[in-house]
Amino acid sequence: LRNGSTVTEFILVGFEQSSPSTRALLFALFLALYSLAMTMNGLIIFITWTDPRLNSPMYFFLGHLSFLDVCFITTTIPQMLVHLTVKNHVVSFVSCMTQMYLVFCVGVAECILLAFMAYDRYVAICHPLSYAQIISQQVCVSLVSIAWSFGLINGILLEYMSFWNPLCRDNHIENFFCEAPIVIALSCGDPQFSLRVIYADVIVVLLSPMVLIVISYARILASILGRNSSSGRGKTFSTCASHLTVVIFFYTSAMFSYMNPRSTHGPDKDKPFSLLYTIITPMCNPVIYSFRNKEMKGAMARALGRSSLSQAESV
């Protein structure tokens, strides 16, 4: 595109330069991961919202985390699968804007929800006698509403700053979806102002929940070390280890993508981290929670048992 022209569409480079056999392999791999993530998250949503034995705040938050993961993975991966099979990688300006807003909205909401889940574990472990009063059903609904509301509002700000300057340099995005720092770099004017605003916003969105998570788990650790029962320690560590694994996956990849200077980025570096927080983390969340939690494994077994029984009765 020549200087002065206006970008009306984008070309997602993605894995375009890979060989046909490599793209076919990637298509099979990502389709399997996407199907697994959708199935596992869908199952968690179903059992946490229908199984009366999982009627606790932790599983209420887990159900909403799985719903956010379903939204997150559906925003980016189906489009990538299509582009792995066709030569036309063009997306409209409106489609790119919509995808960026959804990534912002769901990503910010998940950051805040993870912090609330850490606080829930802190209250449950350090203040068990007051847990029902502090984390009531009304409080759970309010916390989830805050996460969604902040994501929706913050997404508008980030979207506005991403398109603060007109785009006229190039329309090739060196990734498999419309990622904000890459799109901002295509603007006509100086992109530094927009990048600084988004950088400051991401610091607040990532570091504020991270501070709450660190404080919560520091107090949990102090409480665990002060206990005499080794069995109690093991159970508490097992419960919290799953949440910490999710946090490390999600925050590490998000920090690299949005807090590193653009000079340190490149297609070979951006894509692995983008894949980590768009498909690997949503797939790992249900696997980590289901295999490290006896109640979740029992609920899944009951759900699958009811499904098998109903199929047998229908036959």
C-alpha positions as a Markdown table, in Angstrom:
| # | Residue | x | y | z |
|---|---|---|---|---|
| 1 | Leu | 0.0 | 0.0 | 0.0 |
| 2 | Arg | 1.2 | 3.5 | -0.8 |
| 3 | Asn | 1.5 | 6.2 | 1.8 |
| 4 | Gly | -1.8 | 8.1 | 2.2 |
| 5 | Ser | -4.0 | 5.1 | 1.2 |
| 6 | Thr | -6.4 | 3.8 | 3.8 |
| 7 | Val | -6.4 | 0.2 | 5.0 |
| 8 | Thr | -9.9 | -1.4 | 4.5 |
| 9 | Glu | -8.9 | -5.0 | 5.0 |
| 10 | Phe | -6.0 | -7.0 | 6.5 |
| 11 | Ile | -4.1 | -10.1 | 5.5 |
| 12 | Leu | -3.4 | -12.5 | 8.3 |
| 13 | Val | 0.0 | -14.0 | 7.4 |
| 14 | Gly | -0.3 | -16.7 | 10.1 |
| 15 | Phe | 1.3 | -19.9 | 8.8 |
| 16 | Glu | 1.1 | -18.9 | 5.1 |
| 17 | Gln | 4.8 | -19.4 | 4.5 |
| 18 | Ser | 4.7 | -23.0 | 5.8 |
| 19 | Ser | 4.7 | -25.9 | 3.4 |
| 20 | Pro | 1.4 | -27.6 | 2.6 |
| 21 | Ser | 2.3 | -30.7 | 4.6 |
| 22 | Thr | 3.2 | -28.6 | 7.6 |
| 23 | Arg | -0.1 | -26.7 | 7.3 |
| 24 | Ala | -2.0 | -30.0 | 7.1 |
| 25 | Leu | -0.2 | -31.2 | 10.2 |
| 26 | Leu | -0.9 | -27.9 | 12.1 |
| 27 | Phe | -4.6 | -28.1 | 11.0 |
| 28 | Ala | -5.0 | -31.6 | 12.4 |
| 29 | Leu | -3.2 | -30.6 | 15.6 |
| 30 | Phe | -5.1 | -27.4 | 16.3 |
| 31 | Leu | -8.4 | -29.0 | 15.4 |
| 32 | Ala | -7.8 | -31.7 | 17.9 |
| 33 | Leu | -6.7 | -29.2 | 20.6 |
| 34 | Tyr | -9.7 | -27.0 | 19.8 |
| 35 | Ser | -12.1 | -29.9 | 19.9 |
| 36 | Leu | -10.6 | -31.1 | 23.2 |
| 37 | Ala | -10.8 | -27.7 | 24.8 |
| 38 | Met | -14.4 | -27.1 | 23.7 |
| 39 | Thr | -15.5 | -30.6 | 24.9 |
| 40 | Met | -13.7 | -30.3 | 28.3 |
| 41 | Asn | -14.8 | -26.7 | 29.0 |
| 42 | Gly | -18.3 | -27.5 | 27.9 |
| 43 | Leu | -18.4 | -30.5 | 30.2 |
| 44 | Ile | -17.2 | -28.4 | 33.1 |
| 45 | Ile | -19.8 | -25.7 | 32.4 |
| 46 | Phe | -22.5 | -28.4 | 32.3 |
| 47 | Ile | -21.5 | -30.2 | 35.5 |
| 48 | Thr | -20.8 | -27.0 | 37.6 |
| 49 | Trp | -24.2 | -25.6 | 36.7 |
| 50 | Thr | -26.2 | -28.8 | 37.1 |
| 51 | Asp | -24.5 | -31.0 | 39.7 |
| 52 | Pro | -25.9 | -30.0 | 43.2 |
| 53 | Arg | -22.8 | -31.5 | 44.8 |
| 54 | Leu | -20.7 | -28.7 | 43.2 |
| 55 | Asn | -22.8 | -25.9 | 44.6 |
| 56 | Ser | -19.9 | -23.9 | 46.0 |
| 57 | Pro | -18.2 | -20.6 | 45.1 |
| 58 | Met | -15.1 | -22.3 | 43.8 |
| 59 | Tyr | -17.0 | -24.3 | 41.2 |
| 60 | Phe | -19.2 | -21.3 | 40.4 |
| 61 | Phe | -16.1 | -19.4 | 39.4 |
| 62 | Leu | -14.7 | -22.4 | 37.6 |
| 63 | Gly | -17.8 | -22.6 | 35.5 |
| 64 | His | -17.5 | -19.0 | 34.5 |
| 65 | Leu | -13.8 | -19.5 | 33.8 |
| 66 | Ser | -14.6 | -22.3 | 31.4 |
| 67 | Phe | -17.2 | -20.1 | 29.7 |
| 68 | Leu | -14.6 | -17.4 | 29.2 |
| 69 | Asp | -12.2 | -19.9 | 27.8 |
| 70 | Val | -14.9 | -21.1 | 25.3 |
| 71 | Cys | -15.4 | -17.5 | 24.2 |
| 72 | Phe | -11.7 | -16.9 | 24.0 |
| 73 | Ile | -10.8 | -19.9 | 21.9 |
| 74 | Thr | -13.8 | -19.5 | 19.6 |
| 75 | Thr | -12.7 | -15.9 | 18.9 |
| 76 | Thr | -9.4 | -16.9 | 17.2 |
| 77 | Ile | -9.0 | -20.6 | 16.5 |
| 78 | Pro | -11.8 | -21.3 | 14.0 |
| 79 | Gln | -10.6 | -18.5 | 11.8 |
| 80 | Met | -7.0 | -19.9 | 12.0 |
| 81 | Leu | -8.3 | -23.4 | 11.0 |
| 82 | Val | -10.0 | -21.9 | 8.0 |
| 83 | His | -6.9 | -20.0 | 6.9 |
| 84 | Leu | -4.8 | -23.2 | 7.2 |
| 85 | Thr | -6.9 | -24.8 | 4.5 |
| 86 | Val | -7.5 | -21.9 | 2.1 |
| 87 | Lys | -5.2 | -19.4 | 0.3 |
| 88 | Asn | -7.3 | -16.3 | 0.9 |
| 89 | His | -6.3 | -14.9 | 4.3 |
| 90 | Val | -8.1 | -11.6 | 3.9 |
| 91 | Val | -10.2 | -10.3 | 6.8 |
| 92 | Ser | -12.3 | -7.1 | 6.7 |
| 93 | Phe | -11.5 | -4.0 | 8.8 |
| 94 | Val | -14.7 | -4.5 | 10.8 |
| 95 | Ser | -14.0 | -8.2 | 11.4 |
| 96 | Cys | -10.5 | -7.4 | 12.7 |
| 97 | Met | -11.9 | -4.7 | 15.0 |
| 98 | Thr | -14.5 | -7.1 | 16.3 |
| 99 | Gln | -12.0 | -9.8 | 16.9 |
| 100 | Met | -9.6 | -7.5 | 18.8 |
| 101 | Tyr | -12.4 | -6.2 | 21.0 |
| 102 | Leu | -13.5 | -9.7 | 21.9 |
| 103 | Val | -9.9 | -10.7 | 22.7 |
| 104 | Phe | -9.6 | -7.6 | 24.9 |
| 105 | Cys | -12.9 | -8.1 | 26.6 |
| 106 | Val | -12.6 | -11.8 | 27.4 |
| 107 | Gly | -8.8 | -11.5 | 28.3 |
| 108 | Val | -9.3 | -8.7 | 30.8 |
| 109 | Ala | -12.4 | -10.5 | 32.3 |
| 110 | Glu | -10.3 | -13.6 | 32.8 |
| 111 | Cys | -7.4 | -11.7 | 34.4 |
| 112 | Ile | -9.8 | -10.3 | 37.0 |
| 113 | Leu | -11.7 | -13.6 | 37.5 |
| 114 | Leu | -8.4 | -15.4 | 38.2 |
| 115 | Ala | -7.7 | -12.9 | 40.9 |
| 116 | Phe | -11.1 | -13.3 | 42.5 |
| 117 | Met | -10.6 | -17.1 | 42.4 |
| 118 | Ala | -7.3 | -16.7 | 44.3 |
| 119 | Tyr | -9.1 | -14.5 | 46.9 |
| 120 | Asp | -11.8 | -17.2 | 47.2 |
| 121 | Arg | -9.1 | -19.8 | 47.9 |
| 122 | Tyr | -7.6 | -17.5 | 50.5 |
| 123 | Val | -10.8 | -17.0 | 52.4 |
| 124 | Ala | -11.7 | -20.7 | 52.2 |
| 125 | Ile | -8.3 | -21.8 | 53.6 |
| 126 | Cys | -7.4 | -19.0 | 56.0 |
| 127 | His | -10.9 | -18.1 | 57.2 |
| 128 | Pro | -13.0 | -21.3 | 56.9 |
| 129 | Leu | -15.5 | -20.5 | 59.6 |
| 130 | Ser | -16.4 | -17.2 | 58.0 |
| 131 | Tyr | -16.2 | -18.5 | 54.4 |
| 132 | Ala | -20.0 | -18.8 | 53.9 |
| 133 | Gln | -20.6 | -15.3 | 55.1 |
| 134 | Ile | -17.7 | -13.6 | 53.2 |
| 135 | Ile | -18.1 | -15.5 | 49.9 |
| 136 | Ser | -21.9 | -15.7 | 49.6 |
| 137 | Gln | -23.9 | -16.4 | 46.5 |
| 138 | Gln | -24.6 | -12.7 | 46.1 |
| 139 | Val | -20.9 | -11.9 | 46.4 |
| 140 | Cys | -20.0 | -14.5 | 43.8 |
| 141 | Val | -22.5 | -13.0 | 41.3 |
| 142 | Ser | -21.2 | -9.5 | 42.1 |
| 143 | Leu | -17.6 | -10.5 | 41.5 |
| 144 | Val | -18.3 | -12.2 | 38.2 |
| 145 | Ser | -20.3 | -9.2 | 37.1 |
| 146 | Ile | -17.4 | -6.9 | 38.0 |
| 147 | Ala | -15.1 | -9.1 | 35.9 |
| 148 | Trp | -17.4 | -9.0 | 32.9 |
| 149 | Ser | -18.2 | -5.3 | 33.2 |
| 150 | Phe | -14.6 | -4.3 | 33.5 |
| 151 | Gly | -13.7 | -6.4 | 30.5 |
| 152 | Leu | -16.5 | -4.9 | 28.4 |
| 153 | Ile | -15.6 | -1.3 | 29.3 |
| 154 | Asn | -11.9 | -1.7 | 29.2 |
| 155 | Gly | -12.2 | -3.4 | 25.8 |
| 156 | Ile | -13.7 | -0.2 | 24.4 |
| 157 | Leu | -10.7 | 1.9 | 25.6 |
| 158 | Leu | -8.2 | -0.5 | 24.2 |
| 159 | Glu | -10.0 | -0.8 | 20.9 |
| 160 | Tyr | -10.2 | 3.0 | 20.6 |
| 161 | Met | -6.5 | 3.4 | 21.3 |
| 162 | Ser | -5.6 | 0.7 | 18.8 |
| 163 | Phe | -7.3 | 2.6 | 16.0 |
| 164 | Trp | -6.3 | 6.1 | 17.3 |
| 165 | Asn | -4.3 | 6.8 | 14.2 |
| 166 | Pro | -5.4 | 5.9 | 10.7 |
| 167 | Leu | -3.8 | 2.8 | 9.2 |
| 168 | Cys | -2.0 | 3.3 | 5.9 |
| 169 | Arg | 1.4 | 1.6 | 6.0 |
| 170 | Asp | 0.7 | -2.0 | 5.3 |
| 171 | Asn | -2.1 | -4.5 | 5.8 |
| 172 | His | -0.1 | -7.7 | 6.5 |
| 173 | Ile | -0.5 | -8.9 | 10.1 |
| 174 | Glu | 2.3 | -11.3 | 11.1 |
| 175 | Asn | 0.1 | -13.5 | 13.2 |
| 176 | Phe | -2.9 | -15.8 | 12.9 |
| 177 | Phe | -5.3 | -13.2 | 14.4 |
| 178 | Cys | -5.6 | -9.4 | 14.8 |
| 179 | Glu | -3.3 | -8.7 | 17.7 |
| 180 | Ala | -3.3 | -5.1 | 19.0 |
| 181 | Pro | 0.4 | -4.2 | 19.1 |
| 182 | Ile | 0.9 | -5.5 | 15.5 |
| 183 | Val | -2.1 | -3.5 | 14.2 |
| 184 | Ile | -1.0 | -0.3 | 16.0 |
| 185 | Ala | 2.4 | -0.6 | 14.3 |
| 186 | Leu | 0.7 | -0.3 | 10.9 |
| 187 | Ser | -0.7 | 3.2 | 11.7 |
| 188 | Cys | 0.3 | 6.3 | 9.7 |
| 189 | Gly | 1.3 | 8.5 | 12.6 |
| 190 | Asp | 3.6 | 7.8 | 15.6 |
| 191 | Pro | 2.2 | 4.7 | 17.3 |
| 192 | Gln | 4.1 | 5.4 | 20.6 |
| 193 | Phe | 1.2 | 7.2 | 22.3 |
| 194 | Ser | -1.2 | 4.4 | 21.6 |
| 195 | Leu | 1.3 | 1.8 | 22.7 |
| 196 | Arg | 2.1 | 3.7 | 25.9 |
| 197 | Val | -1.6 | 3.9 | 26.8 |
| 198 | Ile | -2.2 | 0.2 | 26.1 |
| 199 | Tyr | 1.0 | -0.6 | 28.0 |
| 200 | Ala | -0.1 | 1.4 | 31.0 |
| 201 | Asp | -3.6 | -0.2 | 30.9 |
| 202 | Val | -2.1 | -3.7 | 30.6 |
| 203 | Ile | 0.1 | -3.0 | 33.6 |
| 204 | Val | -3.0 | -2.1 | 35.7 |
| 205 | Val | -5.0 | -5.0 | 34.3 |
| 206 | Leu | -2.3 | -7.6 | 34.7 |
| 207 | Leu | -0.3 | -6.4 | 37.7 |
| 208 | Ser | -3.2 | -5.4 | 39.9 |
| 209 | Pro | -4.8 | -8.9 | 39.8 |
| 210 | Met | -1.3 | -10.4 | 40.1 |
| 211 | Val | -0.7 | -8.5 | 43.3 |
| 212 | Leu | -4.0 | -9.8 | 44.7 |
| 213 | Ile | -3.0 | -13.3 | 43.6 |
| 214 | Val | 0.5 | -13.1 | 45.2 |
| 215 | Ile | -0.9 | -11.7 | 48.5 |
| 216 | Ser | -3.6 | -14.4 | 48.6 |
| 217 | Tyr | -1.2 | -17.3 | 48.0 |
| 218 | Ala | 1.4 | -15.9 | 50.3 |
| 219 | Arg | -1.1 | -15.9 | 53.1 |
| 220 | Ile | -2.3 | -19.4 | 52.1 |
| 221 | Leu | 1.3 | -20.6 | 52.2 |
| 222 | Ala | 1.8 | -19.1 | 55.7 |
| 223 | Ser | -1.4 | -20.7 | 56.8 |
| 224 | Ile | -0.4 | -24.1 | 55.4 |
| 225 | Leu | 3.1 | -24.0 | 57.0 |
| 226 | Gly | 1.5 | -23.2 | 60.4 |
| 227 | Arg | -0.6 | -26.4 | 60.3 |
| 228 | Asn | 0.4 | -29.6 | 62.0 |
| 229 | Ser | -1.5 | -32.0 | 59.8 |
| 230 | Ser | 0.5 | -33.2 | 56.8 |
| 231 | Ser | -2.6 | -34.6 | 55.1 |
| 232 | Gly | -4.3 | -31.1 | 55.4 |
| 233 | Arg | -1.2 | -29.6 | 53.8 |
| 234 | Gly | -1.3 | -32.0 | 50.9 |
| 235 | Lys | -4.9 | -31.4 | 50.2 |
| 236 | Thr | -4.6 | -27.6 | 50.3 |
| 237 | Phe | -1.5 | -27.7 | 48.1 |
| 238 | Ser | -3.3 | -29.9 | 45.6 |
| 239 | Thr | -6.3 | -27.5 | 45.5 |
| 240 | Cys | -4.2 | -24.4 | 45.0 |
| 241 | Ala | -1.6 | -25.9 | 42.6 |
| 242 | Ser | -4.1 | -26.2 | 39.8 |
| 243 | His | -5.1 | -22.5 | 40.1 |
| 244 | Leu | -1.4 | -21.4 | 40.2 |
| 245 | Thr | -0.7 | -23.4 | 37.1 |
| 246 | Val | -3.5 | -21.7 | 35.2 |
| 247 | Val | -2.3 | -18.3 | 36.4 |
| 248 | Ile | 1.3 | -18.9 | 35.4 |
| 249 | Phe | 0.3 | -20.1 | 31.9 |
| 250 | Phe | -2.1 | -17.2 | 31.3 |
| 251 | Tyr | -0.1 | -14.3 | 32.8 |
| 252 | Thr | 3.3 | -15.2 | 31.4 |
| 253 | Ser | 2.0 | -15.4 | 27.8 |
| 254 | Ala | -0.1 | -12.2 | 28.2 |
| 255 | Met | 2.8 | -10.2 | 29.7 |
| 256 | Phe | 5.1 | -11.2 | 26.8 |
| 257 | Ser | 2.6 | -10.3 | 24.2 |
| 258 | Tyr | 1.5 | -6.9 | 25.6 |
| 259 | Met | 4.3 | -5.7 | 28.0 |
| 260 | Asn | 7.4 | -6.3 | 26.0 |
| 261 | Pro | 8.8 | -3.6 | 23.7 |
| 262 | Arg | 7.8 | -4.2 | 20.0 |
| 263 | Ser | 11.5 | -4.3 | 19.1 |
| 264 | Thr | 11.8 | -7.6 | 20.9 |
| 265 | His | 8.9 | -9.1 | 19.1 |
| 266 | Gly | 8.8 | -11.0 | 15.8 |
| 267 | Pro | 6.7 | -13.6 | 14.1 |
| 268 | Asp | 8.7 | -16.5 | 15.4 |
| 269 | Lys | 8.4 | -15.1 | 19.0 |
| 270 | Asp | 4.8 | -13.8 | 18.8 |
| 271 | Lys | 3.1 | -16.9 | 17.5 |
| 272 | Pro | 4.2 | -19.4 | 20.2 |
| 273 | Phe | 3.0 | -17.0 | 23.0 |
| 274 | Ser | -0.2 | -16.2 | 21.1 |
| 275 | Leu | -0.9 | -19.9 | 20.8 |
| 276 | Leu | -0.1 | -20.3 | 24.5 |
| 277 | Tyr | -2.8 | -18.0 | 25.7 |
| 278 | Thr | -5.4 | -18.5 | 22.9 |
| 279 | Ile | -5.5 | -22.3 | 22.7 |
| 280 | Ile | -3.1 | -24.0 | 25.2 |
| 281 | Thr | -4.3 | -22.3 | 28.3 |
| 282 | Pro | -8.1 | -22.8 | 27.5 |
| 283 | Met | -7.3 | -26.5 | 26.9 |
| 284 | Cys | -5.2 | -26.9 | 30.0 |
| 285 | Asn | -7.7 | -25.3 | 32.4 |
| 286 | Pro | -10.3 | -28.1 | 32.4 |
| 287 | Val | -7.5 | -30.8 | 32.3 |
| 288 | Ile | -5.8 | -29.3 | 35.3 |
| 289 | Tyr | -8.9 | -28.8 | 37.3 |
| 290 | Ser | -10.5 | -32.2 | 36.5 |
| 291 | Phe | -7.4 | -34.4 | 37.0 |
| 292 | Arg | -6.2 | -32.7 | 40.2 |
| 293 | Asn | -9.6 | -32.5 | 41.9 |
| 294 | Lys | -11.5 | -35.5 | 43.2 |
| 295 | Glu | -14.9 | -33.8 | 43.3 |
| 296 | Met | -14.5 | -32.7 | 39.7 |
| 297 | Lys | -13.5 | -36.2 | 38.6 |
| 298 | Gly | -16.5 | -37.7 | 40.5 |
| 299 | Ala | -18.9 | -35.2 | 39.0 |
| 300 | Met | -17.6 | -36.0 | 35.5 |
| 301 | Ala | -18.0 | -39.7 | 36.1 |
| 302 | Arg | -21.5 | -39.1 | 37.3 |
| 303 | Ala | -22.3 | -37.0 | 34.2 |
| 304 | Leu | -20.8 | -39.5 | 31.8 |
| 305 | Gly | -22.6 | -42.3 | 33.7 |
| 306 | Arg | -26.0 | -40.6 | 33.3 |
| 307 | Ser | -25.3 | -40.0 | 29.6 |
| 308 | Ser | -24.4 | -43.7 | 29.1 |
| 309 | Leu | -27.5 | -44.8 | 31.1 |
| 310 | Ser | -29.9 | -42.6 | 29.1 |
| 311 | Gln | -28.4 | -43.9 | 25.8 |
| 312 | Ala | -28.9 | -47.5 | 27.0 |
| 313 | Glu | -32.5 | -46.8 | 28.0 |
| 314 | Ser | -33.2 | -45.2 | 24.6 |
| 315 | Val | -31.9 | -48.3 | 22.9 |
